[in-house]
Amino acid sequence: MIKQADGVYSEETVNCNAATDPVFSAAYCDVPLTVLRASPYSLTLGTLVQAKVKATNVIGDSAFSQENTAGATIETEPGVVNTLEMNILTSTNEQVVLEWALLSTLAETGGSTILNYVIRWN
């Protein structure tokens, strides 16, 4: 069960169906962040992903475990680079020098290190 933004727990059966291998034998499952950011979970940037688990056998179900208090947090795509400028002092007829402010805050980076900047010309 994964905790939604509203505090209610919801079962993730698409990516985390313990009735099938390899989830059952591996004792873990991978849920993409895009799933956790979408409905019904609606988790936002920086939110701790909280979950709990129970076991089932032919007799019945165990109680749920305690929810985790540490682990993965929601990350998103980086924000838009808003300060792109051409440096007219160092640009020449042979080269154009472009400058921008690096994305650095949690909101700007989406919670993950920026790996690359791409410049596109029209």
JOBELPE-V994816 format. One record per pair of residues at least 6 apart in sequence whose C-alpha atoms are under 6 Angstrom apart, sorted by the first residue. I is the first residue (numbers start at 1). J is the second residue. If there is no record, write none. Layout:
BEGIN
[[I | J] [I | J]]
END
This chain:
BEGIN
[[1 | 9] [1 | 10] [1 | 11] [1 | 51] [1 | 52] [2 | 9] [2 | 10] [2 | 50] [2 | 51] [3 | 9] [3 | 50] [3 | 51] [4 | 41] [5 | 41] [5 | 42] [5 | 43] [15 | 31] [16 | 29] [18 | 24] [23 | 29] [36 | 43] [37 | 43] [45 | 74] [45 | 75] [46 | 73] [46 | 74] [47 | 73] [47 | 74] [48 | 72] [48 | 73] [49 | 72] [49 | 73] [50 | 67] [50 | 68] [51 | 67] [52 | 65] [52 | 67] [53 | 64] [53 | 65] [54 | 62] [54 | 63] [54 | 64] [55 | 61] [55 | 62] [75 | 110] [75 | 111] [76 | 110] [77 | 110] [78 | 108] [78 | 109] [78 | 110] [79 | 108] [83 | 100] [84 | 99] [84 | 100] [85 | 98] [85 | 99] [86 | 97] [86 | 98] [87 | 97] [87 | 98] [91 | 97] [103 | 109]]
END
